[in-house]
């Protein structure tokens, strides 16, 4: 379960950077949620990983 949380956190961090790049590519005219929502899931999975550690 710990390994699963680690993999999820890595995926969501990557999605956060992809979302930030998407926002930057469109000069900030799209919603910031493209980067914020994956970051929230990344934080939750990182917290879950640290609890299991």
N, C-alpha and C positions, 0 to 999 in steps of 0.2 A: 504494500500500500504506500510505503514511503517512496519507493521508486516511481510509482505512478504519479504521485504528487509532484515529484521533481520534474518528470517529463512534461506534465501539464504546465508547470510554471515556466519552463523553457519555451514551450509552444506559445503561451500567452505573451511572454515578453517579446518574442519575435513578432507576433501579431501586433503588439503595441507599436513597435518601430515601423512596421509596414503601414499601420494606420497613420502614424505621424508623418511618414513620407508622403502618403496620399494627401493629407491635409496640406503639407508644404507644396506639393506638386500643383495643387489647385489654388494656391495662394491664400489659403485660409477661408475660402468661400464655402467649404463644406463643413458639416457638423464636426465638432471636436469629439463627439462620441465614438468616432472611428478609432481613436487612440485611447480614450478614457475607459471605455467598457472592457477591452482586453486587459488593461492595466489593473482594473479592479479584480478581475478573475485571477490575474497573476499574483496579486497581493494575497488573495485568499488562499490560493494553492501554496504559496510560499509559507504562509503562516501555518497551514496544515502540515506541511513538510517539517517545519521547525518543531511543531508539537510532537510529532512522531519520532523525532530525533532524540 
